[in-house]
């Protein structure tokens, strides 16, 4: 991050505090404007000629850079897949607890893998339970693929909105 007197170009393409375009300005004049407004002159791109610079408050710019870097780090890692296991015959209170847990995971940006393990012949009840949970979580998620019924389990994958 190149700021203030460290900018060596003769003139810069200047953007104001509120994003307004101030045109091409001599670097000395841009620094004088920054001092008058009690802000910093920050070079945002060295790739163009003259370089793009912006008048910003120091704390605002640092917060913006930190937010962007944390967003980039999260995008690099990708979303985690968290698994929630249920049984076909679940009590209302337990259902609500699992639903809240899934909402919390989805709101943090991770995927939820709903799994209902089957015992004996519970596939209809298990599929109905997963369908109900998918409907209840529709406000904060979207379903990836469909509900999959295999021999011993019923599964659904929910992606965050």
Order of alpha helices (4+ residues) and beta strands (2+ residues): beta-beta-beta-alpha-beta-beta-alpha-beta-alpha-beta-alpha-beta-beta
